[in-house]
Structures are given as structure tokens and as C-alpha cells.
């Protein structure tokens, strides 16, 4: 069940299923860069626009087992879903962007 309900109380805590599963978004700026070794890195900069204070903390290449790589010196990244050497997606990334955690409703 994913809709909110009246819920129930148990041991002094009220449980009502109002949380959206997988909703762990924190609003703020997100920076991305391609390093010289072809690894794609990202960092959450918080409320401060991307710049020197934004730390690149996530090596997306390593975290995905080399599914994501990039072309050094560019904003081009590649996605190889099954890591067979055949690229399923080639696209551009923004070096800095803001995520307000709102969902795009295209329908």
C-alpha cells in the first residue's frame, strides 16, 4: 500500500504510511565533473552554488562498477548497462545544477 491511511498506534508511536518509499532527496546544488582518468564524480553542494566549497564525494564510475564513464576534458558521459563495451547511452551532463526535489509531471 502506498497511499496514506489513518494508520495505527503501537507502543506510543503512530504509524500511518505517509512516507514516500525511496524519497531521499535533499534540495540543493549538485556538481559533476569528469576527471582525467575517465571517472565521473559528483558532489552535493547544499545551498551554496557550485564552486571551490563544493566537494566531489561520489565516484559514480566506481559506485556503478564502471557502468558510468566520461570523456576527460568534456561534459560527455557514457552509460554501459551490462559493461560489455557497447555504450547504451552517450549524453552531456551539467557541471552545476540545482535540484529542488520537485517531480516533473509530464502527463
GUMI-891091 format. One record per residue (C-alpha): residue in one letter; x negated, y negated, z. Coordinates in nm, 3 decimals, always signed. Layout:
BEGIN
(A; (X; Y; Z)) ...
***
This chain:
BEGIN
(X; (+0.000; +0.000; +0.000)) (X; (-0.149; -0.336; -0.099)) (X; (+0.136; -0.576; -0.028)) (X; (+0.158; -0.749; +0.310)) (X; (+0.403; -0.597; +0.553)) (X; (+0.532; -0.656; +0.902)) (X; (+0.258; -0.430; +1.035)) (X; (+0.237; -0.284; +1.384)) (X; (+0.070; -0.345; +1.720)) (X; (-0.163; -0.091; +1.873)) (X; (-0.384; -0.128; +2.179)) (X; (-0.340; -0.507; +2.184)) (X; (-0.429; -0.558; +1.814)) (X; (-0.184; -0.644; +1.536)) (X; (-0.241; -0.460; +1.206)) (X; (-0.050; -0.595; +0.905)) (X; (-0.235; -0.513; +0.580)) (X; (-0.273; -0.876; +0.473)) (X; (-0.637; -0.849; +0.367)) (X; (-0.711; -0.802; +0.000)) (X; (-0.937; -0.497; -0.049)) (X; (-1.278; -0.594; -0.187)) (X; (-1.225; -0.969; -0.138)) (X; (-1.563; -1.070; -0.002)) (X; (-1.614; -1.392; -0.198)) (X; (-1.775; -1.691; -0.029)) (X; (-1.724; -2.021; -0.214)) (X; (-2.043; -2.193; -0.322)) (X; (-2.313; -2.233; -0.582)) (X; (-2.474; -1.928; -0.740)) (X; (-2.810; -1.947; -0.914)) (X; (-2.955; -1.694; -1.158)) (X; (-3.293; -1.663; -1.323)) (X; (-3.489; -1.425; -1.539)) (X; (-3.836; -1.351; -1.406)) (X; (-4.144; -1.282; -1.618)) (X; (-4.109; -0.906; -1.561)) (X; (-3.759; -0.899; -1.716)) (X; (-3.579; -0.869; -1.382)) (X; (-3.256; -1.067; -1.339)) (X; (-3.234; -1.238; -0.997)) (X; (-2.950; -1.421; -0.824)) (X; (-2.909; -1.625; -0.509)) (X; (-2.613; -1.773; -0.325)) (X; (-2.691; -2.139; -0.255)) (X; (-2.386; -2.219; -0.043)) (X; (-2.251; -2.573; -0.055)) (X; (-2.581; -2.717; -0.182)) (X; (-2.615; -2.740; -0.561)) (X; (-2.882; -2.510; -0.705)) (X; (-3.237; -2.630; -0.662)) (X; (-3.550; -2.566; -0.461)) (X; (-3.349; -2.489; -0.147)) (X; (-3.168; -2.201; -0.315)) (X; (-3.346; -1.872; -0.253)) (X; (-3.328; -1.595; -0.511)) (X; (-3.250; -1.297; -0.290)) (X; (-3.094; -1.032; -0.516)) (X; (-3.295; -0.844; -0.776)) (X; (-2.998; -0.735; -0.988)) (X; (-3.224; -0.521; -1.207)) (X; (-3.338; -0.307; -0.913)) (X; (-2.997; -0.309; -0.741)) (X; (-2.830; -0.163; -1.052)) (X; (-3.102; +0.089; -1.135)) (X; (-3.214; -0.111; -1.441)) (X; (-2.868; -0.148; -1.593)) (X; (-2.924; -0.527; -1.600)) (X; (-3.240; -0.670; -1.751)) (X; (-3.320; -1.002; -1.917)) (X; (-3.543; -1.173; -2.172)) (X; (-3.813; -1.374; -1.988)) (X; (-3.806; -1.746; -2.060)) (X; (-3.439; -1.740; -2.168)) (X; (-3.090; -1.715; -2.021)) (X; (-3.021; -1.390; -2.208)) (X; (-2.939; -1.078; -2.015)) (X; (-2.871; -0.722; -2.125)) (X; (-2.647; -0.452; -1.982)) (X; (-2.726; -0.086; -2.047)) (X; (-2.446; +0.107; -1.877)) (X; (-2.600; +0.454; -1.894)) (X; (-2.965; +0.344; -1.914)) (X; (-3.019; +0.525; -2.243)) (X; (-3.196; +0.234; -2.417)) (X; (-2.885; +0.134; -2.614)) (X; (-2.766; -0.207; -2.496)) (X; (-2.388; -0.223; -2.444)) (X; (-2.382; -0.599; -2.382)) (X; (-2.605; -0.894; -2.463)) (X; (-2.492; -1.226; -2.315)) (X; (-2.601; -1.559; -2.171)) (X; (-2.594; -1.647; -1.802)) (X; (-2.566; -1.988; -1.640)) (X; (-2.872; -2.087; -1.438)) (X; (-2.639; -2.251; -1.184)) (X; (-2.265; -2.236; -1.137)) (X; (-2.000; -2.290; -0.871)) (X; (-1.762; -2.015; -0.761)) (X; (-1.456; -2.145; -0.576)) (X; (-1.329; -1.784; -0.532)) (X; (-1.007; -1.856; -0.714)) (X; (-0.899; -1.586; -0.953)) (X; (-0.842; -1.658; -1.320)) (X; (-0.488; -1.561; -1.419)) (X; (-0.491; -1.527; -1.796)) (X; (-0.144; -1.374; -1.824)) 
***
